[in-house]
Amino acid sequence: MRHLIPVVAFSCLVAATPVAAQDTAFAQLAHRIVTTSAGVRPGEVVVLEGGTHTVPFLEALAIEVQKAGGFANIFLGSERVEKSQYVDVPDRFLAQPPTFFAEWLKHIDVWIGLPDIADPASFYRDIPESRLAIASKAGNMINDMINAAPVRLVSVGYPTRQDAASYHVRFDAFQRMHWDAVNADYTRIAQTAAALKTRLQGAKLVRITSPSGTDLRLTVGNRPIFVDEGIVTPEKAKSKVFLDRVASLPGGSVFFAPMETSVNGRVVVPRDDCKRKPLLGASYEFKNGKLTTFTAQSGAECVREILNAYTGTKDVFASVTIGLNPALRVIENAGDYRPGNAAGLVSLAIGQNDLLGGANKDVGGIVFPVTHATVEVDSVIVIRDGRLVLP
């Protein structure tokens, strides 16, 4: 289970390999990110943001931005400073809206986000959800203006040993799978995404089932279908919709906000996590888009803490995401890892979805995975038992 967070938290990356090999790999990847994924052009203002552990990669990106004729600006995050914001800062200051940041975004062409935090499991462990809710509410003003800003966002995930440990997987395998996914065949992913988008657009009935007991029905209606194929194309860069100008590495997903009141049924998630702690046997019941019942065999108190910290539409169905990256895979037998862009994985969310064209504007929400899902779109199966089977 993952949090839904306001777009103000532009972030995502970094790792550990021998220095020479690392520098070469960073230089090659930085060139591809700057020239292809972000498409930096001469004269553009580019922000490169990440934590202290990402400095070598930030430097490689800055060099490539300069070589492409852009103006590179490094924003360096500090775990100590960021943790202090949630632990030490009085509520009245934490609630201050970042109006300065909104103004900055009007003058930034590209934002390339690496992670500020190397060990999210430890970072968030002792921060009350109520504090995160205050900051999220303050930052929600960004959502109200981000479509009008010119910025393109590329977020680059990066595997750390701490992340691998929190998912109970071996770091060498975790790291290898991640970089294989970053270097996936995005031309092929884009073709699959286009076919799935065509199938989903205007769909009257999408049915999601799983062997664990999930059976959910919803309608797409006139809602837009978004595609993340790891590249902000020149055509997408011109879009007036911010999410068209967003790319992830590793990329590969199709996502949308259905008509909220059309969502009915049950979602059963045998294994998940809440703030990187086990969430087992979770069950979510929806009626006309509203979460009416939630139960879990263990970990329920964590979910309830999140839900209780927010108000409004925090428990209204928000979105569906279908992963398309063939190099990413769910690991549940020898670990506890469900990457959202893994091919065939279905991720469902409750809470805020206004940037997707949905009706839920209140901050807050969670994301939960449905493994081994079967998805039918107007009676045509596009995923069977967690595998893409587009006709």
JOSUL-V979300 format. One record per residue. RES is the residue in one letter. BURIAL is b if it has 24 or more other C-alpha atoms within 12 Angstrom, else e. Layout:
res=RES burial=BURIAL
res=RES burial=BURIAL
This chain:
res=M burial=b
res=R burial=b
res=H burial=b
res=L burial=b
res=I burial=b
res=P burial=b
res=V burial=b
res=V burial=b
res=A burial=b
res=F burial=b
res=S burial=b
res=C burial=b
res=L burial=b
res=V burial=b
res=A burial=b
res=A burial=b
res=T burial=e
res=P burial=e
res=V burial=e
res=A burial=e
res=A burial=e
res=Q burial=e
res=D burial=e
res=T burial=e
res=A burial=b
res=F burial=b
res=A burial=b
res=Q burial=e
res=L burial=b
res=A burial=b
res=H burial=b
res=R burial=b
res=I burial=b
res=V burial=b
res=T burial=b
res=T burial=b
res=S burial=b
res=A burial=b
res=G burial=b
res=V burial=b
res=R burial=b
res=P burial=e
res=G burial=e
res=E burial=b
res=V burial=b
res=V burial=b
res=V burial=b
res=L burial=b
res=E burial=b
res=G burial=b
res=G burial=b
res=T burial=b
res=H burial=b
res=T burial=b
res=V burial=b
res=P burial=b
res=F burial=b
res=L burial=b
res=E burial=b
res=A burial=b
res=L burial=b
res=A burial=b
res=I burial=b
res=E burial=b
res=V burial=b
res=Q burial=b
res=K burial=e
res=A burial=b
res=G burial=e
res=G burial=b
res=F burial=b
res=A burial=b
res=N burial=b
res=I burial=b
res=F burial=b
res=L burial=b
res=G burial=b
res=S burial=e
res=E burial=e
res=R burial=e
res=V burial=e
res=E burial=b
res=K burial=b
res=S burial=e
res=Q burial=b
res=Y burial=b
res=V burial=b
res=D burial=e
res=V burial=e
res=P burial=e
res=D burial=e
res=R burial=e
res=F burial=e
res=L burial=b
res=A burial=b
res=Q burial=e
res=P burial=e
res=P burial=e
res=T burial=e
res=F burial=e
res=F burial=b
res=A burial=b
res=E burial=e
res=W burial=e
res=L burial=b
res=K burial=e
res=H burial=e
res=I burial=b
res=D burial=b
res=V burial=b
res=W burial=b
res=I burial=b
res=G burial=b
res=L burial=b
res=P burial=b
res=D burial=b
res=I burial=b
res=A burial=b
res=D burial=b
res=P burial=b
res=A burial=b
res=S burial=e
res=F burial=b
res=Y burial=b
res=R burial=e
res=D burial=e
res=I burial=b
res=P burial=e
res=E burial=b
res=S burial=b
res=R burial=b
res=L burial=b
res=A burial=b
res=I burial=b
res=A burial=b
res=S burial=b
res=K burial=b
res=A burial=b
res=G burial=b
res=N burial=b
res=M burial=b
res=I burial=b
res=N burial=b
res=D burial=b
res=M burial=b
res=I burial=b
res=N burial=b
res=A burial=e
res=A burial=b
res=P burial=b
res=V burial=b
res=R burial=b
res=L burial=b
res=V burial=b
res=S burial=b
res=V burial=b
res=G burial=b
res=Y burial=b
res=P burial=b
res=T burial=b
res=R burial=b
res=Q burial=b
res=D burial=b
res=A burial=b
res=A burial=b
res=S burial=b
res=Y burial=b
res=H burial=b
res=V burial=b
res=R burial=e
res=F burial=b
res=D burial=e
res=A burial=b
res=F burial=b
res=Q burial=b
res=R burial=b
res=M burial=b
res=H burial=b
res=W burial=b
res=D burial=e
res=A burial=b
res=V burial=b
res=N burial=b
res=A burial=b
res=D burial=e
res=Y burial=b
res=T burial=e
res=R burial=e
res=I burial=b
res=A burial=b
res=Q burial=e
res=T burial=b
res=A burial=b
res=A burial=b
res=A burial=e
res=L burial=b
res=K burial=b
res=T burial=e
res=R burial=b
res=L burial=b
res=Q burial=b
res=G burial=b
res=A burial=b
res=K burial=b
res=L burial=b
res=V burial=b
res=R burial=b
res=I burial=b
res=T burial=b
res=S burial=b
res=P burial=e
res=S burial=e
res=G burial=b
res=T burial=b
res=D burial=b
res=L burial=b
res=R burial=b
res=L burial=b
res=T burial=b
res=V burial=b
res=G burial=b
res=N burial=e
res=R burial=b
res=P burial=b
res=I burial=b
res=F burial=b
res=V burial=b
res=D burial=b
res=E burial=b
res=G burial=b
res=I burial=b
res=V burial=b
res=T burial=b
res=P burial=e
res=E burial=e
res=K burial=b
res=A burial=b
res=K burial=e
res=S burial=e
res=K burial=e
res=V burial=b
res=F burial=b
res=L burial=b
res=D burial=b
res=R burial=b
res=V burial=b
res=A burial=b
res=S burial=b
res=L burial=b
res=P burial=b
res=G burial=b
res=G burial=b
res=S burial=b
res=V burial=b
res=F burial=b
res=F burial=b
res=A burial=b
res=P burial=b
res=M burial=b
res=E burial=b
res=T burial=b
res=S burial=b
res=V burial=b
res=N burial=b
res=G burial=b
res=R burial=b
res=V burial=b
res=V burial=b
res=V burial=b
res=P burial=b
res=R burial=b
res=D burial=b
res=D burial=b
res=C burial=b
res=K burial=b
res=R burial=b
res=K burial=b
res=P burial=b
res=L burial=b
res=L burial=b
res=G burial=e
res=A burial=b
res=S burial=b
res=Y burial=b
res=E burial=b
res=F burial=b
res=K burial=e
res=N burial=e
res=G burial=b
res=K burial=b
res=L burial=b
res=T burial=e
res=T burial=e
res=F burial=b
res=T burial=b
res=A burial=b
res=Q burial=e
res=S burial=e
res=G burial=b
res=A burial=b
res=E burial=e
res=C burial=b
res=V burial=b
res=R burial=b
res=E burial=e
res=I burial=b
res=L burial=b
res=N burial=e
res=A burial=b
res=Y burial=b
res=T burial=e
res=G burial=e
res=T burial=b
res=K burial=b
res=D burial=b
res=V burial=b
res=F burial=b
res=A burial=b
res=S burial=b
res=V burial=b
res=T burial=b
res=I burial=b
res=G burial=b
res=L burial=b
res=N burial=b
res=P burial=b
res=A burial=b
res=L burial=b
res=R burial=b
res=V burial=b
res=I burial=b
res=E burial=e
res=N burial=e
res=A burial=e
res=G burial=b
res=D burial=b
res=Y burial=b
res=R burial=b
res=P burial=b
res=G burial=b
res=N burial=b
res=A burial=b
res=A burial=b
res=G burial=b
res=L burial=b
res=V burial=b
res=S burial=b
res=L burial=b
res=A burial=b
res=I burial=b
res=G burial=b
res=Q burial=b
res=N burial=b
res=D burial=b
res=L burial=b
res=L burial=b
res=G burial=b
res=G burial=b
res=A burial=b
res=N burial=b
res=K burial=b
res=D burial=b
res=V burial=b
res=G burial=b
res=G burial=b
res=I burial=b
res=V burial=b
res=F burial=b
res=P burial=b
res=V burial=b
res=T burial=b
res=H burial=b
res=A burial=b
res=T burial=b
res=V burial=b
res=E burial=b
res=V burial=b
res=D burial=e
res=S burial=e
res=V burial=e
res=I burial=b
res=V burial=b
res=I burial=b
res=R burial=b
res=D burial=b
res=G burial=b
res=R burial=b
res=L burial=b
res=V burial=e
res=L burial=b
res=P burial=e
